[in-house]
Amino acid sequence: MLFSRELIDEKLRRSIENSKDYIGLGELASYIPELMKVDKDNLSLSLISTTGEVFTYGDKDITFSLQSISKLLTLIIALTDTNPTDLYQKVGSEPTRYEFNSLIPIGDKPANPFINAGAITTASMVLGLNNDHKFERILDFYRGISDFAEAYMDHDIYMSELKTADRNKAIAYYLKSKGIIDQDPGEVLDLYIRACSICTNIEGLAMMGAVLANKGIGIRTREMLIPENIVQIVVSQMASCGMYENSGSYLMNVGIPSKSGVSGGIVGVVPGICGLAVYSPRLDRTGNSVRGKELFKIISQDLGLNIFV
């Protein structure tokens, strides 16, 4: 980092203070009933540098579900189990102006790995003896790259999503009808929802971002956890597609490759410098954390983290 630890801490505290105007703006993700039970004004923030410095604010013990941030995990594991050429024959790599759960951008294949259709497709490419084995691979992988942060599948969230998954069921069966997935659509969707239901804390999420920022090398272990060619693909897709249909404007305003989830989490990657994570559950109409986006924008400006500047 370009600043002293004391100055980074001062700037991050000031960023949190300057984001208070956004308290109360946005709504919880009402289409998943279990996500409505959280405190709307929860806030936690963590920045972890590639050299291992940790800055955490708010309630670091709060756990929240990854939701669409889990699409990073299934993409990484699918790329590990197959190869980019084969994967991108089934999934596109381009941003879309449509909502993340739309059927419109499927065409011959889903537009990218971060819309629901694309993530369901990458989930179908995760190898394992059965769904239990596949899910354990996903959960264990997250635990490894998060430096063994608290991580578990929240059964209540899983059941809540399963009961309200009609649109995702339609997507899964449509993918099957197009020959994009060849497994049982119900099984594939079940794995996708399990991954979305993984809960973690803010430091675990920031650590995942830091590993991606560190070219896939563990921050404390210094072991290769993700092949560098896969890191390049994943971070590029975060930059172009990670913030739903607002990815383009977000990248212009913030300049940090990021991935959001409708629980209110956002993880960001500043290559060679740090991973950054925020949790604030009030969302805008596209499903991104209102205060979280503003915090990332302020921090990017104050710490000079915009990758294009």
C-alpha positions as CSV (number, residue, x, y, z in Angstrom):
1,M,0.0,0.0,0.0
2,L,1.2,3.6,-0.7
3,F,0.2,4.9,2.7
4,S,1.2,4.1,6.3
5,R,-1.1,1.8,8.4
6,E,-2.2,4.8,10.5
7,L,-3.1,6.9,7.4
8,I,-5.0,3.9,5.8
9,D,-6.9,3.5,9.1
10,E,-7.8,7.2,9.2
11,K,-8.9,7.2,5.6
12,L,-11.1,4.1,6.0
13,R,-12.8,5.5,9.1
14,R,-13.4,8.8,7.3
15,S,-14.9,6.9,4.4
16,I,-17.4,5.1,6.7
17,E,-18.3,8.5,8.2
18,N,-18.8,10.0,4.8
19,S,-21.1,7.2,3.7
20,K,-23.6,7.8,6.5
21,D,-25.8,9.9,4.1
22,Y,-26.7,6.6,2.5
23,I,-28.0,5.0,5.7
24,G,-31.7,4.2,5.2
25,L,-31.5,4.2,1.5
26,G,-32.5,1.0,-0.4
27,E,-34.5,-2.1,0.5
28,L,-33.8,-5.7,1.6
29,A,-34.1,-8.5,-0.9
30,S,-37.8,-9.3,-0.4
31,Y,-38.0,-12.2,-2.9
32,I,-35.9,-14.3,-0.5
33,P,-38.0,-14.2,2.7
34,E,-35.1,-15.3,5.0
35,L,-33.0,-12.3,3.9
36,M,-35.7,-10.0,5.3
37,K,-34.9,-11.0,8.9
38,V,-31.5,-9.1,9.2
39,D,-30.9,-5.7,10.7
40,K,-31.3,-3.3,7.7
41,D,-28.5,-1.1,8.9
42,N,-25.9,-3.7,9.5
43,L,-22.4,-2.6,8.3
44,S,-19.1,-4.3,8.2
45,L,-16.0,-3.4,6.2
46,S,-12.7,-5.1,5.7
47,L,-9.5,-4.4,3.7
48,I,-6.7,-7.0,3.5
49,S,-3.5,-6.2,1.7
50,T,-1.5,-8.7,-0.3
51,T,1.2,-8.3,2.4
52,G,-1.2,-9.4,5.0
53,E,-2.3,-6.2,6.7
54,V,-5.9,-6.4,8.0
55,F,-8.2,-3.4,8.5
56,T,-11.7,-4.3,9.8
57,Y,-14.6,-2.1,10.9
58,G,-18.1,-2.6,12.1
59,D,-19.3,-5.9,13.5
60,K,-16.8,-8.4,12.1
61,D,-18.6,-11.3,13.7
62,I,-21.8,-10.8,11.7
63,T,-22.2,-13.6,9.1
64,F,-24.2,-13.2,5.9
65,S,-24.8,-15.4,2.9
66,L,-22.7,-15.0,-0.2
67,Q,-25.6,-15.2,-2.6
68,S,-24.3,-14.2,-6.0
69,I,-20.7,-13.8,-4.7
70,S,-20.7,-17.6,-4.7
71,K,-20.7,-17.5,-8.5
72,L,-17.0,-16.7,-8.2
73,L,-16.5,-20.0,-6.4
74,T,-18.4,-22.1,-8.9
75,L,-16.6,-20.4,-11.8
76,I,-13.2,-21.0,-10.3
77,I,-13.9,-24.6,-9.6
78,A,-15.5,-25.2,-13.0
79,L,-12.5,-23.7,-14.7
80,T,-10.3,-26.0,-12.6
81,D,-12.4,-29.1,-13.5
82,T,-12.5,-28.3,-17.2
83,N,-10.7,-25.7,-19.3
84,P,-11.6,-22.1,-20.4
85,T,-12.3,-23.1,-24.0
86,D,-14.8,-25.8,-23.1
87,L,-16.4,-23.7,-20.4
88,Y,-16.9,-20.7,-22.6
89,Q,-18.5,-22.8,-25.3
90,K,-21.4,-23.1,-22.8
91,V,-21.2,-19.6,-21.2
92,G,-20.5,-16.2,-22.7
93,S,-18.2,-13.6,-21.3
94,E,-20.0,-10.4,-22.1
95,P,-22.0,-8.0,-19.9
96,T,-25.8,-7.7,-20.3
97,R,-28.2,-4.9,-19.8
98,Y,-30.9,-7.3,-18.5
99,E,-31.6,-8.3,-14.9
100,F,-29.5,-11.1,-13.4
101,N,-32.4,-13.5,-13.2
102,S,-33.7,-12.8,-16.7
103,L,-34.2,-15.5,-19.3
104,I,-33.6,-13.0,-22.1
105,P,-29.8,-13.0,-22.4
106,I,-29.5,-16.8,-22.7
107,G,-29.8,-17.2,-26.5
108,D,-27.4,-20.0,-27.6
109,K,-25.7,-19.7,-24.2
110,P,-26.0,-17.5,-21.1
111,A,-24.4,-14.1,-21.5
112,N,-21.8,-14.5,-18.8
113,P,-21.0,-16.6,-15.7
114,F,-22.5,-14.1,-13.2
115,I,-26.1,-13.9,-14.4
116,N,-28.1,-16.8,-12.8
117,A,-28.3,-18.8,-16.1
118,G,-24.5,-18.6,-16.4
119,A,-23.9,-19.5,-12.8
120,I,-26.3,-22.5,-13.0
121,T,-24.4,-23.6,-16.0
122,T,-21.0,-23.3,-14.3
123,A,-22.5,-25.2,-11.3
124,S,-23.3,-28.0,-13.7
125,M,-19.6,-28.2,-14.6
126,V,-18.4,-28.8,-11.0
127,L,-17.3,-32.4,-10.7
128,G,-18.1,-34.8,-7.8
129,L,-19.6,-38.1,-6.9
130,N,-22.9,-36.4,-6.0
131,N,-24.3,-33.1,-4.9
132,D,-23.1,-33.5,-1.3
133,H,-19.6,-34.1,-2.6
134,K,-19.7,-31.2,-5.1
135,F,-21.0,-28.8,-2.4
136,E,-18.3,-29.9,0.1
137,R,-15.7,-29.1,-2.6
138,I,-17.1,-25.6,-3.0
139,L,-17.3,-25.0,0.7
140,D,-13.8,-26.4,1.4
141,F,-12.4,-24.3,-1.4
142,Y,-13.9,-21.2,0.1
143,R,-12.6,-22.1,3.5
144,G,-9.1,-22.5,2.0
145,I,-9.0,-19.2,0.2
146,S,-10.6,-17.3,3.1
147,D,-7.9,-18.4,5.5
148,F,-10.4,-20.7,7.1
149,A,-12.8,-18.0,8.1
150,E,-16.2,-19.1,9.5
151,A,-18.2,-20.6,6.7
152,Y,-21.3,-22.8,6.6
153,M,-24.5,-23.4,4.7
154,D,-27.4,-21.7,6.3
155,H,-30.2,-24.3,6.1
156,D,-33.0,-21.7,6.6
157,I,-31.7,-19.5,3.8
158,Y,-31.3,-22.6,1.6
159,M,-34.9,-23.6,2.2
160,S,-36.2,-20.1,1.7
161,E,-34.5,-19.8,-1.6
162,L,-35.6,-23.3,-2.7
163,K,-39.2,-22.5,-2.0
164,T,-39.1,-19.3,-4.0
165,A,-36.9,-20.5,-6.9
166,D,-39.6,-20.7,-9.6
167,R,-37.8,-18.4,-12.0
168,N,-34.5,-20.2,-11.5
169,K,-36.2,-23.5,-12.0
170,A,-37.5,-22.2,-15.3
171,I,-33.9,-21.1,-16.2
172,A,-32.5,-24.5,-15.3
173,Y,-35.0,-26.5,-17.3
174,Y,-34.6,-24.1,-20.2
175,L,-30.8,-24.7,-20.1
176,K,-31.5,-28.4,-20.2
177,S,-33.8,-28.0,-23.2
178,K,-31.1,-26.1,-25.1
179,G,-28.5,-28.8,-24.3
180,I,-26.4,-26.3,-22.4
181,I,-26.5,-28.5,-19.3
182,D,-27.0,-32.3,-19.5
183,Q,-27.5,-33.2,-15.8
184,D,-30.9,-33.2,-14.0
185,P,-31.9,-29.5,-13.8
186,G,-33.2,-30.0,-10.2
187,E,-29.9,-31.4,-9.0
188,V,-27.9,-28.6,-10.7
189,L,-30.2,-25.9,-9.2
190,D,-30.0,-27.5,-5.8
191,L,-26.1,-27.2,-5.9
192,Y,-26.4,-23.6,-7.1
193,I,-28.7,-22.7,-4.2
194,R,-26.5,-24.4,-1.7
195,A,-23.6,-22.3,-2.8
196,C,-25.6,-19.1,-2.6
197,S,-26.5,-20.1,1.0
198,I,-22.9,-20.2,2.2
199,C,-22.5,-17.8,5.1
200,T,-19.3,-16.1,6.1
201,N,-17.9,-13.0,7.9
202,I,-16.5,-9.9,6.4
203,E,-12.8,-10.8,6.9
204,G,-13.2,-14.1,5.2
205,L,-14.7,-12.3,2.2
206,A,-11.9,-9.7,2.1
207,M,-9.3,-12.5,2.3
208,M,-10.8,-14.2,-0.8
209,G,-10.5,-10.8,-2.6
210,A,-6.9,-10.5,-1.3
211,V,-6.0,-14.0,-2.7
212,L,-7.4,-13.0,-6.1
213,A,-5.4,-9.7,-5.8
214,N,-2.3,-11.7,-5.1
215,K,-2.5,-13.8,-8.3
216,G,-4.0,-16.7,-6.5
217,I,-1.3,-17.0,-3.9
218,G,-2.4,-17.4,-0.2
219,I,-1.8,-14.3,1.9
220,R,-0.4,-16.2,4.9
221,T,0.6,-19.6,3.4
222,R,2.2,-18.1,0.3
223,E,1.0,-21.3,-1.5
224,M,-0.7,-21.3,-4.9
225,L,-4.4,-21.6,-4.2
226,I,-5.8,-20.6,-7.6
227,P,-3.9,-20.9,-10.9
228,E,-2.9,-17.5,-12.2
229,N,-4.6,-18.0,-15.6
230,I,-7.9,-18.6,-13.8
231,V,-7.4,-15.5,-11.6
232,Q,-7.0,-13.5,-14.7
233,I,-10.3,-14.8,-16.2
234,V,-12.2,-14.3,-12.9
235,V,-11.0,-10.8,-12.1
236,S,-11.7,-9.7,-15.7
237,Q,-15.2,-11.1,-15.5
238,M,-15.7,-9.3,-12.2
239,A,-14.7,-6.0,-13.8
240,S,-17.0,-6.4,-16.8
241,C,-20.0,-8.3,-15.3
242,G,-19.8,-8.4,-11.5
243,M,-22.3,-5.7,-10.6
244,Y,-25.3,-6.9,-12.6
245,E,-26.6,-4.6,-15.3
246,N,-24.8,-1.6,-13.7
247,S,-21.4,-3.1,-14.1
248,G,-20.2,-0.5,-16.7
249,S,-21.2,2.6,-14.7
250,Y,-19.9,1.0,-11.5
251,L,-16.5,0.3,-13.1
252,M,-16.3,3.9,-14.4
253,N,-17.2,5.4,-11.0
254,V,-15.3,3.0,-8.7
255,G,-12.6,1.3,-10.9
256,I,-12.4,-1.8,-8.7
257,P,-13.3,-5.3,-10.2
258,S,-16.1,-6.4,-7.8
259,K,-18.8,-9.0,-7.3
260,S,-22.0,-8.3,-5.3
261,G,-24.7,-10.5,-3.8
262,V,-28.3,-9.7,-2.8
263,S,-27.6,-10.2,0.8
264,G,-25.7,-6.9,0.7
265,G,-22.2,-8.1,0.3
266,I,-19.6,-6.8,-2.2
267,V,-16.1,-8.2,-2.7
268,G,-13.5,-6.2,-4.6
269,V,-10.1,-7.0,-6.0
270,V,-7.3,-4.4,-6.6
271,P,-4.6,-6.5,-8.3
272,G,-1.3,-6.5,-6.5
273,I,-2.6,-4.4,-3.7
274,C,-5.6,-5.7,-1.7
275,G,-8.9,-7.4,-1.4
276,L,-11.9,-5.3,-0.1
277,A,-15.2,-6.4,1.3
278,V,-18.3,-4.6,2.6
279,Y,-21.6,-5.9,4.0
280,S,-24.6,-3.5,4.1
281,P,-27.9,-5.2,3.3
282,R,-30.0,-2.4,1.8
283,L,-30.1,-2.8,-2.0
284,D,-30.7,-0.6,-5.0
285,R,-33.2,-1.8,-7.7
286,T,-30.4,-3.8,-9.4
287,G,-29.6,-5.8,-6.3
288,N,-26.4,-4.0,-5.3
289,S,-25.7,-2.7,-1.8
290,V,-26.5,1.1,-1.8
291,R,-24.1,2.1,1.0
292,G,-21.6,-0.6,0.0
293,K,-21.2,0.8,-3.5
294,E,-20.8,4.3,-2.1
295,L,-18.2,3.1,0.4
296,F,-16.2,1.4,-2.4
297,K,-16.3,4.6,-4.5
298,I,-15.1,6.8,-1.6
299,I,-12.3,4.3,-0.6
300,S,-11.2,4.0,-4.2
301,Q,-10.8,7.8,-4.5
302,D,-9.3,8.3,-1.0
303,L,-6.7,5.4,-1.3
304,G,-6.1,5.7,-5.0
305,L,-7.4,2.1,-5.7
306,N,-9.0,2.8,-9.1
307,I,-7.2,0.4,-11.5
308,F,-7.6,2.8,-14.4
309,V,-5.8,5.8,-12.7
